[in-house]
Amino acid sequence: MKSIIAAVLFGLALAVFVPVGTRVEAISPAFVSPNIVISQFYGGGGNVAGSPYTHDFVELFNRGDQPVSLNGWSTQYASASGSNWLVTPLGNITLQPGQYYLIQYATGGANGSALPTPDLIAPQVTVGMNTFVPNLSGTSGKIALVNSTQQLPASACPVSSSIVDLVGYGASAACFEGARAADLSNTTAAKRNSSGCTDTDNNSNDFAIGAPAPRNISTPASTCNLGGLLQAGIQASPNTVSPGGNLLLTVTVIPATTPPSTFVTVAANLTAFGGLSNQALFDNGTNGDVTAGDNIYSYLVPVPASTTGGVKLIVAVAADAEARSVVLQQNITVNAPLPGEDPILFGNPSGATPDIANENNYLMHKPQYSLSYNRGKATANWVAWRLDSSWIGSTDRQDDFRPDPALPIGWYQVTDVDYSGSGYDRGHMCPSGDRTNSIPNNSATFLMTNMVPQTAANNQGPWEEFETYCRTLAQQGKEIYIMSGPTGNIGTIAQGHVVVPAFTWKVVLVLPNGSDDLSRVTKGTRAFGIIVPNEPPLDINAPWRNFRVTVNVVETLTGYDFFNLIPKNTQELIERRRDSL
């Protein structure tokens, strides 16, 4: 059996690299559903003259061998990159094995024919001041089947045990199982293979694109022989990591029953992380496994510090002695600084690490900046980035404030709404204006891990003026290493989740453009900081220079050791020098 697994793994891709700037967010942890699945969906209803149907629809299917009540369940839809999930509660109905359930959504016009009698017409939802019937994108979006009517967390890819099935479709879908289903059009739908019976937790493999053919509860049943199948689903936690961290890989197996599976094994190809090509996963309470003998196989995967950034593919195979096997795929995003762009080149001021257990000093790298995250405060301790003129372009401000999907599973996800009505701005640490050379780079600055609650007088006053000054230096041929963060505690917002700082601070080190930056720092290198109060009284028009201090003063305030990789004598001199330019 081991030779079979090794052969299958060897024949599959070992790793996939997606260039930095391609936005791929967290993958849903949903496992193979033993019963209800999303079996078909269509978003072009009534849109154009060629639309075959007047309304969008989602179709569900019971692929299991037992009746399932949909009472208290819902379908939830969000746009491709959106985090606001629109809830459609399902009816109080029991779906028999092999039965379909048709949900009618909004129409885009009068084009096309009426759907077969829907089993449910989606009710109106209210978002802000608007009330409407949800409609699906005709090209790219996300649909979740949820075993409750509670709205999913406000995230582009929420993690929730209530998700029964999830489909991301189209090239821009930020959340999906395994790989995205293909783009749709006004004339095409996505249909689950084998009349709805197939479920491998890979949207691309499970769905085919073709003419919509909606089915309802009156459609003749299409039963699935699942007893003869070995089924499995894969999950990684977290599925966005930094070099030097680790992730827990788990595969949940549903053994076959006719004939029963024996001697089940699970192995994964971990060569993308410097591991074995057929690493065994364990169901014996070791190697990260929680409960022995529960058919959940686990392995704690170390991510070497030398791992390059990008999206890596882990391929796993579950197999039994009856020669049945399931091939599984899981994308892992590795966030690492770009070559030559390490913003903590001169030192990690708090000793942050990418170990989840270090939850209040958790190191997170992104191509655009690095940060130390504090789970207890729900803000960064510090954010670090490098700035020169190559980062500055003409990209518009994206304003797509959203939770950070790279946070570990189970950590509180700060949302845009958490700041609403608080009296505080969503204050950027790494500014939007410092990352305007591309849409993905600018968008990354709107992750909520890059925000702290700031008063308008702070954020829109000397803080913003100093940001502009740093960009002026960059345009003059300088490169600037910048760190910023909050300190102190004057209360909380978001029902106690997010700490409001008493001050915000920055330290900067300024060099002429060049290479081998660490070796170019001299006793004459310019380095200084600012400390800005985050409570009244503060004049929004006060010049940033009124708040200028030495690096030593910021170190005393925060307890951090900045620029600690610079030779000690040079470090001490530049950190105590008062800046006067």
N, C-alpha and C positions, 0 to 999 in steps of 0.2 A: 504493500500500500504506500509506503514512503516513496518508493521509486515512481509510482504513478503521480503523486503530488509534486515531486521534484520536476518531473517531465512537464507537467502542466504549467508550473511556475516558470520554468526556463523558457517556455515558448511564448510567454507574455511579456509585455513591456516592463522594464525594470524601473524606470523613472521617467517623469514628464517634467519639463521645465517650461514655465510660463513667464515671459519677460516681465520685469518689474514695471508697474504701471497698469498691468491688466488687473482689473478689480475682480477678485474671486473671494467671496466671503464664506462664512462658516457653512459646513455641510450639515444637513439635518441628521439627527441621530436616530431617525425612525427605523424600526426593524421591519422585516417581512411581516405583513399582516396575515394572520391565519384565516381571516374571514373577509371583512369589508375593505374594498379598495376603490380608488378613483379609477374608473374604467374608460372614460371618454370625456373630452371637453372641447368646446368650440367658442371662439370669441369674435367671430365676424358677423354675428346675427344682424341682418338688415342693413349692413354698412354700405354696400355697393349693389349695383344692378345684378352682379353675378352671385351675390350671397344666396346660398341654397335655403337658408332658414331666416326667419325674421328676428329670432332671439338667440342670444348666447345661451349655452347650457353646460351643466356638469352632470355626468352620469356616474352613479355608484353601482357596485356589483358585490354580491356575496359569493366569494370564491370558496368558502368553507363548506363543511358538511353539517352545520347546525344553524338553526334560526338565530338571528341577532336583532335585538331591539335597537332602533335608532333614536329612541326617546332620550333627550338630553344631549344628543350629539349635534355637531355643526360642521358645515364647510366654511372655510375662511379663505379670502382672496386678498392678495396684495400685489401691487405693481412689481415689475422686475427688480427694482432696487428699493422699493418702498418698505416702510416699517409699520404702517398702519393697516392692520388686518381687519377686513370687513366681514362681519359674522352673519351667517345665514343659519339660524336654528333649523334642525330637521324635524320632520313630523313624528308623531307618536305612532310609529308603525314598526312591525317586525318584518325584516327582510328574510325570506326563506332562501335556502341554498340554491344558487343558480339564478336568483332573481336580480333584476336591474331596478334602479331608482333614478328618475329623471327630474332634475331641478332646472327650472327656467329662470334665466336672469334677464337683464335689460335688453332692449332693442336699440340698434343704431339707426333704424329707419324702417320704411315699409317694404323693403325689398325682401324677396324670398317667400317661402311657404311657411305656414304655421307648423310648430313642432307637434309631434304626437302628444297626446294629452299628458301634460306634465304631472308628476306625482307631488310636486311642490312648486309654487311660484315664489321666488325669493321676495321677502318683504323689504320695505324701504329701510335704509339705515340713515343715521344722522351723523355728520361729521362737521363740527363747528356750526355754522349757520345754514348748512346745506343738507337737504333731505332728498334721497334718491334711491333707486333700485340699483344694486351693484351691477356693473358690466365687466366682462373680462377683456383683456387686451387681445386683439386679433393676431398679435405677433409674439409677445414675450411677457411672461408673468409667473406667478406662483399660486398654487392652490394647495390647501391643507385640509385633510379630513381629521377632525378633532373629536375626542369622546367626551367633550363638555361644550357648553355654550360660553365659557369664559374666553374673552378675547386673548389671543396669544400675546406674549410680551412684545413691546414695541421694538422690534429688531428686524433688520433685513433678512435674517435667518435665525428665528427664535429657537431656543432649546427648551423643549417641554415634553414631559412624559405623557401628556395628553394627546400628542400627535400620533394618529394611527397610520396615516399615509400622507405623503407629500410629493408634489410634482413641481419642478421648475422647468419651464419651457422657453425656448428662444435663447439666442446667444447672449443676451444681457441679463438673464435671470441670475440673481445673486445667491439663490438657495435651491438645492436640488438633492436628490439621492443619487450617489454614484457619479453620474454625468447628466447634463441637461438633455431633456427631450428637444427635438428640433424646433425651429421656428414654425409658427402657424401662419395662415393667411386668411383672407376673407372667405376663401372657398375650401379651406382644409381644417380638419380636426385632428386631434391626437387620440388614438385608440389603443388600449392595452391589448397586447397580443393574446392569442388563443381565446378569443371572445371574453377576455377579462381574467383568465386563469393565471397568466404569467405574472410573477412578482419576484424579481431578483434584487430589489433595492437599487436598481440602476435605471433611471428614467429613460436614458437613451436606448438601452436595450429592450426595455419593457414596452415602449410605445412605438407604434408606426403612424406615419402621417398619411392621411387620405381624406376622401370625401366623408363628411359627417354622416353618421347613421344612428341617430339617437334611439335608445331603447328605454322603455318604461316598465313598470311592474306587471303590465299585461303581456309583455313580450314572453314567448316561450322560454322556460328556464334552460340555462346552459350549465350543467353541472360539471365540476372539475374533479378529477381523480387525484386528490392531493395525497392520499394515503400512500401512494407508491413513490412519492417524491421526497427527497432530502431537501430541506429548505434552511436558509441561513441569511442573516443580515449582519452588517459590519458597522462599527462605530469607533471613533477616536476621540479622546478627551485629554487636552484640548486638541482641536484640529487646526489651530494656528499656533505655531511655536517659534521661539527664537533659538538660534544655535546655542548649545550648552544646556538646553532644557530637556524635558522628556514628555512623553505622551503615553496614555494607556490605550492600547488597542484591544477591542473586545469583539468577538464574533458570537452571536446568539444562534444556536442551532435548533431547528425543529426536526427531530428524527422522523424518518418514514415509519409507517405502521404496517404496510403490506408489501413484502414481508418487513418485519421490524428491522430497523437499523442496528447494527452491532459494530463495536470497535470504531466509534466515530473519532476522527482525528481532524485537527485544524492546523494549517501551517501558512506562513506568510513570507513573502519575498521582501526582505528589509534591506536589500543592497543599496537602496537610495539613501539609507542612513548608516551605511558602513556595516550592516549586520549580515546575517546569513540569508541565503536565497530560499531556504525552506525552514525558517525558524518555527518551531512548534509553539502553539498557544496552549495554555494550561487550564484545566477545570478541576484543580485539586487544592485550591486555597493558597497557591504560591504564585510568584511572579506577577503580582498585581491582581490575581483572581480573588474575589471576595468570598464566594460560597462554593465549596466543592460539590460537584455532582449536579449542578443546576443547568447544565447544557449551555452555560455562558463561558466561553474560552477567552483567556486574557493573556496579555504580555505587556510588560512595561518597557517601552522602547526609548533608549537614550538617543538624544539628538546631538551628535558630535559638535564641538565648538567650531569646527572647520566647515560645517555644512553650508553650502551656498544658498542664497535666497531663491525663492521661486515656489512652484507647486510641484510636489512629488506625489507619485502614485504608488500606493501599496496594493499589491495583488495578493489575495489570500484564497485558499481552497479548503473547503470543508468536504470530507469524504467519509464513506462508511465501507465496511468489509464486503458489502453487496455490490460494490463497483459503481455506486452512485456518488456524484460529486457536484459541488456548486462553486463557481468562480465568483469572487467578490472583489470589488474595487473601492478604495477609499483615497480621496485626495487629501493631502496634508500641505498646508501653506507654511512655508518657512520664511519668516521675515528677518532680513539681515540688512545691515547698512550696505549701500552701494560701494563698489571699489573706490577708494580714495575719498569717501564721504563719511567716514566714521565720526559721528559728532562727539563721542566720548574718547577720542584719540588721546586727549591729555589727562584722562582719568575718569573713573566712575565715582562721583563724589559721595555717594551713600553706600557703595559696595552692593548695589542691587544685583540680584541673580534671577535667571529665568526658571527658578524652581517654584512650583505652585505653592509649596509649603511656606515660602517666604512671602506671604500674602500682603504684607504691608510695605514691602520693598521689592516688588516684582518687576523684573526687567523685561521690557517689551521693545523690540526693534521694529521699525518700519523703514521702508526705503526713504521716507521723507524726514523722519526724526526718530529719536529714541526716547524712552521715558522710563521712570520708575513709578509704578502704580501702587497706590495705597488703598487696599480693599476697605479698611475701616473708615476712611474718609471719602471714598468714592471719587477721588481726584488723583492726579499725579502728584508725587512728591517733587519731581522735577521733569522737565522736558528739555532735550538737547538737540540742536540742529546746527548745520553748517550753512553759511550764506555767502554766495558770491553772485556775480551778475548772470551766471548761467541759469540760476533758479528763477530769474525775474523775466516775465514775458507779458503777453497781452491777454491771457486767459481770464474770462470773467469770474467773479466770485460765485462759487457754486451754491452756497447757503443750504447745503444738504445735511444739516445737523442730524446726527443719528447715533445710536448706541454702537459701541465698538465690539464687533463679533469676535475679535481675537481674545477677549477676556475668557478665562476658564469657565467651564460649565458650572452653574450654581452660584456664580458671583452676581451681585446686583448689577443690572444693566441700566446705567443712567440714560434717560431719554431727554429729548428736546422739551417735552412737556414738564419735566421736573423743575425747570427754571421758570415756567409760566406763572406770572403773578407773584413772584418771589421778591421783586424789587431789585434783582441783580441781573447784570448782563451775563450772557454766555461768553466768558472772557477767554479768548484764544491764548494759549501759551506760545506755540509756534504759530505765527500770524498767517492768515490767508494770503496777505500781500507778499510774504516771503516765498510762496510756492505758486507762482503764476505762469510757469513755463508749460504746463499741460493740465488738462481737466482732471486726470486721476491724482496728480500731485496736489492740486488745490483742494480737491474733494477730501483728501486724507486729513486736511487740517480741521475738518468739521466733525470728526469723530469726537464723541463726548469725553473720551479719556484725555483729550487735549484742551478741555475746558475747565475753568474754575469760576465760582461766583464772584464777579467783580462789580463794584459800584460803577455807575455811568461816569462819575467824575474821575475815577481811576482809569477805567478801560478806554474811555473816549477822550481822555485828557492827556496827561503826561505819558501814560503807557503807550498810547497810540503814537504820540509825537516821537518817542524814542524808537519805536519800530520804524518809522519813516526815516529817522536819522541813520539807522543801521543800513537801510536799503540805499541811502545816499552814499554811504561808505562803499558798499558793494559796487555801485555804478562808477565809483571813482577808482576801481581796480583793487579793492581790498577783499580779503576773505575774512569772515568773522565767525568764530565759534561762540555760540550763544547757549546759555542755560537759563531757564526761568522756572518759577514755581510759586506756590503759596506757602505761607507759614502762619501759625497761630490759629485760634478757633474763637470766633465771636458768635457762634450759633450754627444752625443747620437749616437746610431747605429739603424739599422732597420727602416730607414726613420723617425727617431725621436721618435720611440716607447720606446727604451730601453736606460736608463741612464747609462753612464760610470762613475764609482766612481773614486774619487781621491785617496782613500785609501781602503784597506780591513783590517779587524781587527778580532781578536779572543780573547775570555776570556775563561779560563779553571779553574775548581776546581777539585782537585785531592784527592781521598780518598782511603784507603785500601778497598778491596772487603768486603762487609758486607750487612747488611739490616738496615732499618730505617735510611736512609742516612741523613735526615734533622737533626735528633737528634745527629748525630755523628760529625757534624762540630764543631770544637773547634778553639780557638785563634791561634793554631798552624797549622791549615789546610792550605795546599798550594793552593794559587790562584794567577793568574797573567794573563797578556795578551800580545798580539803582535799587532803592527800596521805596515803594509807594504805599501809603496807608490805604486801607480798604474800607474806611468808615469816615463819616464826617468828623471835623470839617476838612474838606479838600476842595480846592479851587480847580475846576475842570480846565481852566486856562493857564494853570501854573506850568512854567517851562520844565522840561524833564531834568534839566541840569540842577534844579533845586533839590532833587532827590538823589543826586550822584554821591556815591560812597566808594571806599576802597573795597577790594575783594575780601580783605580780612574782616570788614564789618559784616558783610553778608555771611561769611563763615561763622562768625560769632552768633548771628541771629538764627541761622538754620542748623548749625552743628555739622555741616558738610565740609569736606576737604576738597576744594576745587583744584584742578590742574596738578594733581598729585603725582603725575608721571613726568612732569618737568623736573630737571635736576633741582635739588632742594634749595641751593643758594639762589638760583634764578627765580624759582617759584616764590620764595619769601620776599624777594625784592619787588617783583612786579605786583604782588598782592598787597603790599603795604603802601605803594606809591599812590599819591592823590592825582587824579586826572584833572587837567585844566583846559583841554582843547574845546 
